[in-house]
Amino acid sequence: MLTLAQIGVGYWGPNLLRNLVASKRCSVKMVVDLSPERRDYVCRTYPGVQATESVESVLQDPNVDAAIIATPVATHFDLAIEMLKAGKHILVEKPLATTVQDVKEIGALAKKNGLVAMVGHTFLFSPPVRHVKRVIESGTLGDIRYIYSQRLNLGRIRSDVDALWNFAPHDISIIQYWLNEPTPLSIVRNGGAYIQDALADVVFLNITYPNNILANIHVSWLDPRRVRSMTVVGTKQMVVYDDAAENKVAIHDKGIDRKPAGDGQSSAFEYRSGDVTLPKIDSSEPLRAEIDHFFDCIETGTPCLTGPEHALKVVQILSAADNRK
């Protein structure tokens, strides 16, 4: 059984901790958080878990095999490097780091020390996302023409990252997964900061991929609706993945084809509008599957789906949108 420590138990941390404590494959020895209130929450909810404000307690404990890092984004790199130097496997909440160079350094150190470094792109472990991946690979949709996504809400506004770095890692990660990790040809960002100076509340990100595939990602925490939707348009069929819907995947037998010109007339178009298929999909929790995958990577050497290579692609796109290096 693996012995774990979790660093950070703020917004997303309780979900991680709940799944870790429930797992029969690990033992959570300690949780680190600077907030007395959050440490008190851990002590009240999980009496068997030690709560401390000291990261050094994790670094110096030889019995801790791995660390789960769920802290503010700006701290990810330093904590990841410290844990890897101390011989700990790491699962870091997205994004793995804020620069391409930092992600490369984490990946290189993990490889050098024979450790697993994984980023928490949880949606890649979601049954609906995986179902869409299978649909794309089956050829049912034909050639992919374009993909667009909307991840919108009214709040939660953050002050450490903008809406792009908060929301878009999810959609970029999913699109990269669906398309087998292509390298974009161009990346164009448009956004607006209305609530806080220099922190965009809404962003439209346009990505051009090889084979004339377009992707548009719309993220906002300044919207009247909660939307979690992605649409893939192919030459044969189209699919909508709506994480907020009861039926999360809908396959539409719709399309428009060009007819050959004949009898001296100009080309015409053929409109197809067939059935909508709502496949039955497993409803298991993605976060639990993500954690189990992390354990598999440590225990059996399973190739990591969201390791440094995947994390690098996501951060490269985000950094290009921001003109970072």
Short mmCIF file of the C-alpha atoms (twelve columns), coordinates in Angstrom:
data_MODEL
# 
_entry.id   MODEL 
# 
loop_
_atom_site.group_PDB 
_atom_site.id 
_atom_site.type_symbol 
_atom_site.label_atom_id 
_atom_site.label_alt_id 
_atom_site.label_comp_id 
_atom_site.label_asym_id 
_atom_site.label_seq_id 
_atom_site.Cartn_x 
_atom_site.Cartn_y 
_atom_site.Cartn_z 
_atom_site.pdbx_PDB_model_num 
ATOM 1   C CA . MET A 1   0.000   0.000  0.000   1 
ATOM 2   C CA . LEU A 2   1.371   3.404  -0.973  1 
ATOM 3   C CA . THR A 3   1.814   6.076  1.694   1 
ATOM 4   C CA . LEU A 4   0.746   9.536  0.522   1 
ATOM 5   C CA . ALA A 5   0.808   13.140 1.611   1 
ATOM 6   C CA . GLN A 6   -1.430  15.861 0.206   1 
ATOM 7   C CA . ILE A 7   -0.271  19.459 -0.021  1 
ATOM 8   C CA . GLY A 8   -3.157  21.922 -0.163  1 
ATOM 9   C CA . VAL A 9   -6.774  21.300 0.773   1 
ATOM 10  C CA . GLY A 10  -8.465  24.427 -0.572  1 
ATOM 11  C CA . TYR A 11  -11.040 24.571 -3.384  1 
ATOM 12  C CA . TRP A 12  -10.306 21.250 -5.132  1 
ATOM 13  C CA . GLY A 13  -8.289  19.611 -2.373  1 
ATOM 14  C CA . PRO A 14  -11.261 18.154 -0.432  1 
ATOM 15  C CA . ASN A 15  -12.332 16.169 -3.519  1 
ATOM 16  C CA . LEU A 16  -8.857  14.712 -3.873  1 
ATOM 17  C CA . LEU A 17  -8.609  13.915 -0.184  1 
ATOM 18  C CA . ARG A 18  -12.022 12.230 -0.128  1 
ATOM 19  C CA . ASN A 19  -10.996 9.882  -2.937  1 
ATOM 20  C CA . LEU A 20  -7.572  9.197  -1.481  1 
ATOM 21  C CA . VAL A 21  -8.948  8.307  1.962   1 
ATOM 22  C CA . ALA A 22  -11.585 6.066  0.361   1 
ATOM 23  C CA . SER A 23  -9.001  4.199  -1.734  1 
ATOM 24  C CA . LYS A 24  -7.835  0.788  -0.549  1 
ATOM 25  C CA . ARG A 25  -4.612  1.218  -2.496  1 
ATOM 26  C CA . CYS A 26  -3.070  3.963  -0.359  1 
ATOM 27  C CA . SER A 27  -2.799  5.414  3.110   1 
ATOM 28  C CA . VAL A 28  -2.904  9.203  3.558   1 
ATOM 29  C CA . LYS A 29  -0.380  9.970  6.281   1 
ATOM 30  C CA . MET A 30  -0.515  13.761 6.336   1 
ATOM 31  C CA . VAL A 31  -2.042  16.873 4.786   1 
ATOM 32  C CA . VAL A 32  -0.187  20.173 4.561   1 
ATOM 33  C CA . ASP A 33  -1.994  23.516 4.505   1 
ATOM 34  C CA . LEU A 34  -1.034  26.980 5.738   1 
ATOM 35  C CA . SER A 35  -4.588  27.762 6.839   1 
ATOM 36  C CA . PRO A 36  -5.523  26.793 10.415  1 
ATOM 37  C CA . GLU A 37  -9.149  26.540 9.295   1 
ATOM 38  C CA . ARG A 38  -8.311  24.038 6.560   1 
ATOM 39  C CA . ARG A 39  -6.124  22.002 8.900   1 
ATOM 40  C CA . ASP A 40  -8.972  21.951 11.407  1 
ATOM 41  C CA . TYR A 41  -11.288 20.732 8.636   1 
ATOM 42  C CA . VAL A 42  -8.926  17.820 7.962   1 
ATOM 43  C CA . CYS A 43  -8.680  16.893 11.649  1 
ATOM 44  C CA . ARG A 44  -12.454 16.966 12.102  1 
ATOM 45  C CA . THR A 45  -13.267 15.073 8.908   1 
ATOM 46  C CA . TYR A 46  -10.408 12.584 8.855   1 
ATOM 47  C CA . PRO A 47  -9.150  12.042 12.443  1 
ATOM 48  C CA . GLY A 48  -6.563  9.499  11.335  1 
ATOM 49  C CA . VAL A 49  -4.756  11.969 9.054   1 
ATOM 50  C CA . GLN A 50  -2.080  14.266 10.443  1 
ATOM 51  C CA . ALA A 51  -2.537  17.965 9.543   1 
ATOM 52  C CA . THR A 52  0.480   20.255 9.466   1 
ATOM 53  C CA . GLU A 53  1.653   23.549 7.977   1 
ATOM 54  C CA . SER A 54  5.139   22.195 7.260   1 
ATOM 55  C CA . VAL A 55  6.090   20.993 3.784   1 
ATOM 56  C CA . GLU A 56  9.374   19.869 5.326   1 
ATOM 57  C CA . SER A 57  7.440   17.174 7.185   1 
ATOM 58  C CA . VAL A 58  6.689   15.548 3.850   1 
ATOM 59  C CA . LEU A 59  10.150  16.066 2.362   1 
ATOM 60  C CA . GLN A 60  11.896  14.530 5.359   1 
ATOM 61  C CA . ASP A 61  9.586   11.550 5.837   1 
ATOM 62  C CA . PRO A 62  11.110  8.490  4.113   1 
ATOM 63  C CA . ASN A 63  7.829   6.602  4.436   1 
ATOM 64  C CA . VAL A 64  5.920   8.988  2.162   1 
ATOM 65  C CA . ASP A 65  5.995   7.515  -1.347  1 
ATOM 66  C CA . ALA A 66  4.073   10.202 -3.216  1 
ATOM 67  C CA . ALA A 67  2.726   13.722 -2.846  1 
ATOM 68  C CA . ILE A 68  -0.519  15.144 -4.222  1 
ATOM 69  C CA . ILE A 69  -0.056  18.868 -4.902  1 
ATOM 70  C CA . ALA A 70  -3.261  20.946 -4.909  1 
ATOM 71  C CA . THR A 71  -1.919  24.418 -4.167  1 
ATOM 72  C CA . PRO A 72  -2.098  27.768 -6.020  1 
ATOM 73  C CA . VAL A 73  -0.703  27.533 -9.552  1 
ATOM 74  C CA . ALA A 74  2.320   29.754 -8.866  1 
ATOM 75  C CA . THR A 75  3.610   27.226 -6.298  1 
ATOM 76  C CA . HIS A 76  3.352   24.115 -8.483  1 
ATOM 77  C CA . PHE A 77  6.856   24.212 -9.946  1 
ATOM 78  C CA . ASP A 78  8.797   24.730 -6.729  1 
ATOM 79  C CA . LEU A 79  6.821   22.107 -4.817  1 
ATOM 80  C CA . ALA A 80  7.079   19.595 -7.662  1 
ATOM 81  C CA . ILE A 81  10.855  19.996 -7.880  1 
ATOM 82  C CA . GLU A 82  11.284  19.716 -4.100  1 
ATOM 83  C CA . MET A 83  9.214   16.527 -3.951  1 
ATOM 84  C CA . LEU A 84  11.040  14.918 -6.880  1 
ATOM 85  C CA . LYS A 85  14.411  15.741 -5.326  1 
ATOM 86  C CA . ALA A 86  13.193  14.066 -2.123  1 
ATOM 87  C CA . GLY A 87  12.304  10.910 -4.069  1 
ATOM 88  C CA . LYS A 88  8.516   11.356 -4.063  1 
ATOM 89  C CA . HIS A 89  6.211   10.599 -6.973  1 
ATOM 90  C CA . ILE A 90  3.926   13.577 -7.717  1 
ATOM 91  C CA . LEU A 91  0.387   14.214 -8.914  1 
ATOM 92  C CA . VAL A 92  -0.014  17.953 -9.487  1 
ATOM 93  C CA . GLU A 93  -3.272  19.773 -10.139 1 
ATOM 94  C CA . LYS A 94  -3.455  21.473 -13.542 1 
ATOM 95  C CA . PRO A 95  -1.492  23.117 -14.932 1 
ATOM 96  C CA . LEU A 96  1.740   21.316 -14.092 1 
ATOM 97  C CA . ALA A 97  3.605   24.646 -14.232 1 
ATOM 98  C CA . THR A 98  3.237   28.090 -15.794 1 
ATOM 99  C CA . THR A 99  6.106   28.016 -18.322 1 
ATOM 100 C CA . VAL A 100 7.299   25.562 -20.939 1 
ATOM 101 C CA . GLN A 101 10.790  25.488 -19.426 1 
ATOM 102 C CA . ASP A 102 9.430   24.649 -15.977 1 
ATOM 103 C CA . VAL A 103 7.394   21.722 -17.351 1 
ATOM 104 C CA . LYS A 104 10.466  20.423 -19.183 1 
ATOM 105 C CA . GLU A 105 12.531  20.665 -15.990 1 
ATOM 106 C CA . ILE A 106 9.933   18.712 -13.994 1 
ATOM 107 C CA . GLY A 107 9.779   16.034 -16.684 1 
ATOM 108 C CA . ALA A 108 13.568  15.734 -16.909 1 
ATOM 109 C CA . LEU A 109 14.001  15.438 -13.133 1 
ATOM 110 C CA . ALA A 110 11.235  12.838 -12.831 1 
ATOM 111 C CA . LYS A 111 12.834  10.762 -15.595 1 
ATOM 112 C CA . LYS A 112 16.307  11.089 -14.066 1 
ATOM 113 C CA . ASN A 113 15.071  9.953  -10.646 1 
ATOM 114 C CA . GLY A 114 12.788  7.202  -11.985 1 
ATOM 115 C CA . LEU A 115 9.658   8.838  -10.565 1 
ATOM 116 C CA . VAL A 116 6.146   9.428  -11.842 1 
ATOM 117 C CA . ALA A 117 5.175   13.044 -12.507 1 
ATOM 118 C CA . MET A 118 1.513   13.370 -13.446 1 
ATOM 119 C CA . VAL A 119 -0.766  16.357 -13.932 1 
ATOM 120 C CA . GLY A 120 -4.420  16.312 -12.900 1 
ATOM 121 C CA . HIS A 121 -6.202  16.684 -16.222 1 
ATOM 122 C CA . THR A 122 -9.161  14.858 -14.730 1 
ATOM 123 C CA . PHE A 123 -11.440 15.007 -17.773 1 
ATOM 124 C CA . LEU A 124 -9.221  12.583 -19.670 1 
ATOM 125 C CA . PHE A 125 -10.462 9.977  -17.200 1 
ATOM 126 C CA . SER A 126 -14.122 10.876 -17.756 1 
ATOM 127 C CA . PRO A 127 -16.176 8.084  -19.392 1 
ATOM 128 C CA . PRO A 128 -17.987 10.523 -21.770 1 
ATOM 129 C CA . VAL A 129 -14.691 12.058 -22.942 1 
ATOM 130 C CA . ARG A 130 -13.258 8.602  -23.506 1 
ATOM 131 C CA . HIS A 131 -16.400 7.561  -25.381 1 
ATOM 132 C CA . VAL A 132 -16.047 10.517 -27.761 1 
ATOM 133 C CA . LYS A 133 -12.406 9.507  -28.298 1 
ATOM 134 C CA . ARG A 134 -13.567 6.043  -29.369 1 
ATOM 135 C CA . VAL A 135 -16.210 7.534  -31.667 1 
ATOM 136 C CA . ILE A 136 -13.606 9.727  -33.368 1 
ATOM 137 C CA . GLU A 137 -11.150 6.850  -33.775 1 
ATOM 138 C CA . SER A 138 -13.850 4.549  -35.174 1 
ATOM 139 C CA . GLY A 139 -14.293 6.848  -38.174 1 
ATOM 140 C CA . THR A 140 -17.985 7.350  -37.430 1 
ATOM 141 C CA . LEU A 141 -17.616 11.124 -37.704 1 
ATOM 142 C CA . GLY A 142 -15.515 10.995 -40.860 1 
ATOM 143 C CA . ASP A 143 -12.733 13.556 -41.104 1 
ATOM 144 C CA . ILE A 144 -12.768 16.146 -38.324 1 
ATOM 145 C CA . ARG A 145 -13.537 19.639 -39.593 1 
ATOM 146 C CA . TYR A 146 -13.604 21.671 -36.398 1 
ATOM 147 C CA . ILE A 147 -14.122 21.562 -32.642 1 
ATOM 148 C CA . TYR A 148 -15.499 24.249 -30.392 1 
ATOM 149 C CA . SER A 149 -15.943 24.369 -26.642 1 
ATOM 150 C CA . GLN A 150 -17.594 26.617 -24.061 1 
ATOM 151 C CA . ARG A 151 -16.656 26.570 -20.384 1 
ATOM 152 C CA . LEU A 152 -18.642 29.403 -18.819 1 
ATOM 153 C CA . ASN A 153 -19.963 30.440 -15.434 1 
ATOM 154 C CA . LEU A 154 -20.714 33.471 -13.246 1 
ATOM 155 C CA . GLY A 155 -17.672 33.189 -10.897 1 
ATOM 156 C CA . ARG A 156 -15.588 31.775 -9.228  1 
ATOM 157 C CA . ILE A 157 -13.245 34.725 -9.925  1 
ATOM 158 C CA . ARG A 158 -9.594  34.096 -9.133  1 
ATOM 159 C CA . SER A 159 -6.732  36.517 -8.557  1 
ATOM 160 C CA . ASP A 160 -3.792  34.172 -9.180  1 
ATOM 161 C CA . VAL A 161 -4.632  33.196 -12.767 1 
ATOM 162 C CA . ASP A 162 -6.968  34.513 -15.461 1 
ATOM 163 C CA . ALA A 163 -9.924  32.677 -17.002 1 
ATOM 164 C CA . LEU A 164 -7.727  31.176 -19.715 1 
ATOM 165 C CA . TRP A 165 -5.292  29.480 -17.315 1 
ATOM 166 C CA . ASN A 166 -8.130  28.544 -14.948 1 
ATOM 167 C CA . PHE A 167 -10.548 26.936 -17.413 1 
ATOM 168 C CA . ALA A 168 -8.859  26.334 -20.775 1 
ATOM 169 C CA . PRO A 169 -6.391  23.652 -19.601 1 
ATOM 170 C CA . HIS A 170 -9.402  21.317 -19.414 1 
ATOM 171 C CA . ASP A 171 -10.524 21.918 -22.992 1 
ATOM 172 C CA . ILE A 172 -7.026  22.048 -24.477 1 
ATOM 173 C CA . SER A 173 -6.201  18.779 -22.746 1 
ATOM 174 C CA . ILE A 174 -9.362  17.107 -24.070 1 
ATOM 175 C CA . ILE A 175 -8.839  18.352 -27.644 1 
ATOM 176 C CA . GLN A 176 -5.190  17.231 -27.624 1 
ATOM 177 C CA . TYR A 177 -6.318  13.817 -26.358 1 
ATOM 178 C CA . TRP A 178 -9.048  13.467 -28.961 1 
ATOM 179 C CA . LEU A 179 -6.723  14.451 -31.822 1 
ATOM 180 C CA . ASN A 180 -3.730  12.337 -30.676 1 
ATOM 181 C CA . GLU A 181 -1.503  15.167 -29.425 1 
ATOM 182 C CA . PRO A 182 -0.950  17.234 -32.595 1 
ATOM 183 C CA . THR A 183 1.250   20.335 -32.680 1 
ATOM 184 C CA . PRO A 184 -0.827  23.439 -33.551 1 
ATOM 185 C CA . LEU A 185 0.025   25.473 -36.625 1 
ATOM 186 C CA . SER A 186 -1.248  28.741 -35.152 1 
ATOM 187 C CA . ILE A 187 -2.703  30.054 -31.888 1 
ATOM 188 C CA . VAL A 188 -4.627  33.334 -31.591 1 
ATOM 189 C CA . ARG A 189 -6.092  34.731 -28.390 1 
ATOM 190 C CA . ASN A 190 -8.663  37.477 -27.826 1 
ATOM 191 C CA . GLY A 191 -9.825  38.361 -24.327 1 
ATOM 192 C CA . GLY A 192 -11.025 41.080 -22.018 1 
ATOM 193 C CA . ALA A 193 -10.274 42.064 -18.408 1 
ATOM 194 C CA . TYR A 194 -13.329 43.748 -16.906 1 
ATOM 195 C CA . ILE A 195 -13.205 42.976 -13.172 1 
ATOM 196 C CA . GLN A 196 -9.465  42.972 -12.396 1 
ATOM 197 C CA . ASP A 197 -6.717  44.755 -14.314 1 
ATOM 198 C CA . ALA A 198 -4.560  42.455 -16.441 1 
ATOM 199 C CA . LEU A 199 -6.568  39.324 -15.552 1 
ATOM 200 C CA . ALA A 200 -8.885  38.357 -18.387 1 
ATOM 201 C CA . ASP A 201 -12.418 37.401 -17.375 1 
ATOM 202 C CA . VAL A 202 -13.317 36.114 -20.851 1 
ATOM 203 C CA . VAL A 203 -11.092 34.607 -23.548 1 
ATOM 204 C CA . PHE A 204 -11.674 33.291 -27.056 1 
ATOM 205 C CA . LEU A 205 -8.798  31.039 -28.142 1 
ATOM 206 C CA . ASN A 206 -8.492  29.966 -31.788 1 
ATOM 207 C CA . ILE A 207 -6.197  27.070 -32.671 1 
ATOM 208 C CA . THR A 208 -5.395  25.809 -36.163 1 
ATOM 209 C CA . TYR A 209 -4.215  22.195 -36.356 1 
ATOM 210 C CA . PRO A 210 -2.809  20.153 -39.247 1 
ATOM 211 C CA . ASN A 211 -5.319  18.709 -41.748 1 
ATOM 212 C CA . ASN A 212 -7.274  21.993 -41.680 1 
ATOM 213 C CA . ILE A 213 -8.806  21.251 -38.276 1 
ATOM 214 C CA . LEU A 214 -9.947  24.354 -36.402 1 
ATOM 215 C CA . ALA A 215 -10.609 24.633 -32.679 1 
ATOM 216 C CA . ASN A 216 -12.249 27.471 -30.781 1 
ATOM 217 C CA . ILE A 217 -12.199 27.583 -26.975 1 
ATOM 218 C CA . HIS A 218 -14.462 30.089 -25.192 1 
ATOM 219 C CA . VAL A 219 -13.904 30.464 -21.447 1 
ATOM 220 C CA . SER A 220 -15.435 32.966 -19.032 1 
ATOM 221 C CA . TRP A 221 -16.274 33.462 -15.370 1 
ATOM 222 C CA . LEU A 222 -18.432 36.447 -16.335 1 
ATOM 223 C CA . ASP A 223 -21.357 34.711 -18.009 1 
ATOM 224 C CA . PRO A 224 -25.043 34.322 -17.032 1 
ATOM 225 C CA . ARG A 225 -25.062 30.560 -17.656 1 
ATOM 226 C CA . ARG A 226 -23.092 27.566 -16.486 1 
ATOM 227 C CA . VAL A 227 -21.996 25.847 -19.686 1 
ATOM 228 C CA . ARG A 228 -19.681 22.847 -20.072 1 
ATOM 229 C CA . SER A 229 -20.061 21.869 -23.715 1 
ATOM 230 C CA . MET A 230 -17.840 20.664 -26.580 1 
ATOM 231 C CA . THR A 231 -18.881 19.985 -30.182 1 
ATOM 232 C CA . VAL A 232 -16.947 17.997 -32.773 1 
ATOM 233 C CA . VAL A 233 -18.033 18.459 -36.397 1 
ATOM 234 C CA . GLY A 234 -17.014 15.775 -38.897 1 
ATOM 235 C CA . THR A 235 -17.638 15.166 -42.563 1 
ATOM 236 C CA . LYS A 236 -20.080 12.323 -41.805 1 
ATOM 237 C CA . GLN A 237 -21.542 13.017 -38.363 1 
ATOM 238 C CA . MET A 238 -21.217 15.353 -35.401 1 
ATOM 239 C CA . VAL A 239 -21.007 14.783 -31.652 1 
ATOM 240 C CA . VAL A 240 -21.849 17.021 -28.703 1 
ATOM 241 C CA . TYR A 241 -20.314 16.387 -25.280 1 
ATOM 242 C CA . ASP A 242 -22.249 18.314 -22.633 1 
ATOM 243 C CA . ASP A 243 -20.964 17.661 -19.135 1 
ATOM 244 C CA . ALA A 244 -23.920 19.528 -17.605 1 
ATOM 245 C CA . ALA A 245 -26.557 17.429 -19.397 1 
ATOM 246 C CA . GLU A 246 -28.205 14.197 -18.285 1 
ATOM 247 C CA . ASN A 247 -27.184 12.537 -21.548 1 
ATOM 248 C CA . LYS A 248 -23.625 13.752 -21.776 1 
ATOM 249 C CA . VAL A 249 -22.914 12.550 -25.320 1 
ATOM 250 C CA . ALA A 250 -25.192 13.008 -28.335 1 
ATOM 251 C CA . ILE A 251 -24.176 11.790 -31.793 1 
ATOM 252 C CA . HIS A 252 -25.945 13.699 -34.599 1 
ATOM 253 C CA . ASP A 253 -26.316 12.102 -38.027 1 
ATOM 254 C CA . LYS A 254 -26.169 15.497 -39.722 1 
ATOM 255 C CA . GLY A 255 -24.039 17.138 -42.367 1 
ATOM 256 C CA . ILE A 256 -23.780 19.092 -45.593 1 
ATOM 257 C CA . ASP A 257 -22.126 17.642 -48.699 1 
ATOM 258 C CA . ARG A 258 -21.377 19.227 -52.054 1 
ATOM 259 C CA . LYS A 259 -23.003 17.521 -55.038 1 
ATOM 260 C CA . PRO A 260 -21.122 17.332 -58.339 1 
ATOM 261 C CA . ALA A 261 -22.319 19.895 -60.912 1 
ATOM 262 C CA . GLY A 262 -24.410 18.450 -63.711 1 
ATOM 263 C CA . ASP A 263 -26.393 19.490 -66.753 1 
ATOM 264 C CA . GLY A 264 -24.570 22.767 -66.980 1 
ATOM 265 C CA . GLN A 265 -25.774 23.853 -63.543 1 
ATOM 266 C CA . SER A 266 -23.628 25.041 -60.648 1 
ATOM 267 C CA . SER A 267 -22.834 22.749 -57.749 1 
ATOM 268 C CA . ALA A 268 -25.611 22.062 -55.281 1 
ATOM 269 C CA . PHE A 269 -25.518 20.930 -51.687 1 
ATOM 270 C CA . GLU A 270 -27.015 17.893 -50.019 1 
ATOM 271 C CA . TYR A 271 -28.314 18.347 -46.489 1 
ATOM 272 C CA . ARG A 272 -28.401 15.334 -44.189 1 
ATOM 273 C CA . SER A 273 -30.460 15.331 -41.008 1 
ATOM 274 C CA . GLY A 274 -30.833 11.898 -39.469 1 
ATOM 275 C CA . ASP A 275 -31.227 10.471 -36.004 1 
ATOM 276 C CA . VAL A 276 -29.630 11.610 -32.767 1 
ATOM 277 C CA . THR A 277 -28.022 8.750  -30.832 1 
ATOM 278 C CA . LEU A 278 -27.664 8.970  -27.054 1 
ATOM 279 C CA . PRO A 279 -25.218 6.225  -26.056 1 
ATOM 280 C CA . LYS A 280 -25.392 4.718  -22.585 1 
ATOM 281 C CA . ILE A 281 -22.170 5.626  -20.797 1 
ATOM 282 C CA . ASP A 282 -20.701 4.589  -17.454 1 
ATOM 283 C CA . SER A 283 -21.126 7.217  -14.717 1 
ATOM 284 C CA . SER A 284 -18.028 6.402  -12.641 1 
ATOM 285 C CA . GLU A 285 -16.172 9.307  -11.012 1 
ATOM 286 C CA . PRO A 286 -13.251 10.538 -13.189 1 
ATOM 287 C CA . LEU A 287 -11.197 11.648 -10.181 1 
ATOM 288 C CA . ARG A 288 -11.146 8.128  -8.758  1 
ATOM 289 C CA . ALA A 289 -10.034 6.760  -12.130 1 
ATOM 290 C CA . GLU A 290 -7.314  9.432  -12.305 1 
ATOM 291 C CA . ILE A 291 -5.974  8.463  -8.884  1 
ATOM 292 C CA . ASP A 292 -6.038  4.756  -9.753  1 
ATOM 293 C CA . HIS A 293 -4.098  5.539  -12.941 1 
ATOM 294 C CA . PHE A 294 -1.494  7.390  -10.857 1 
ATOM 295 C CA . PHE A 295 -1.114  4.318  -8.645  1 
ATOM 296 C CA . ASP A 296 -0.843  2.053  -11.723 1 
ATOM 297 C CA . CYS A 297 1.939   4.237  -13.124 1 
ATOM 298 C CA . ILE A 298 3.857   3.928  -9.840  1 
ATOM 299 C CA . GLU A 299 3.250   0.242  -9.143  1 
ATOM 300 C CA . THR A 300 3.300   -1.363 -12.605 1 
ATOM 301 C CA . GLY A 301 4.985   1.195  -14.852 1 
ATOM 302 C CA . THR A 302 1.817   1.914  -16.832 1 
ATOM 303 C CA . PRO A 303 2.564   4.725  -19.334 1 
ATOM 304 C CA . CYS A 304 1.174   7.944  -17.859 1 
ATOM 305 C CA . LEU A 305 -1.704  9.394  -19.877 1 
ATOM 306 C CA . THR A 306 -1.203  12.864 -18.393 1 
ATOM 307 C CA . GLY A 307 2.527   12.837 -17.795 1 
ATOM 308 C CA . PRO A 308 5.021   15.615 -18.609 1 
ATOM 309 C CA . GLU A 309 4.701   15.045 -22.373 1 
ATOM 310 C CA . HIS A 310 0.965   15.741 -22.351 1 
ATOM 311 C CA . ALA A 311 1.363   18.541 -19.805 1 
ATOM 312 C CA . LEU A 312 3.997   20.161 -22.029 1 
ATOM 313 C CA . LYS A 313 1.652   20.315 -25.031 1 
ATOM 314 C CA . VAL A 314 -1.043  22.000 -22.931 1 
ATOM 315 C CA . VAL A 315 1.325   24.561 -21.405 1 
ATOM 316 C CA . GLN A 316 2.912   25.246 -24.805 1 
ATOM 317 C CA . ILE A 317 -0.506  26.246 -26.148 1 
ATOM 318 C CA . LEU A 318 -1.365  28.349 -23.111 1 
ATOM 319 C CA . SER A 319 2.045   30.021 -23.173 1 
ATOM 320 C CA . ALA A 320 1.834   30.748 -26.894 1 
ATOM 321 C CA . ALA A 321 -1.538  32.413 -26.290 1 
ATOM 322 C CA . ASP A 322 0.162   34.632 -23.676 1 
ATOM 323 C CA . ASN A 323 3.427   35.050 -25.614 1 
ATOM 324 C CA . ARG A 324 5.270   33.389 -22.740 1 
ATOM 325 C CA . LYS A 325 8.351   31.183 -22.990 1 
# 
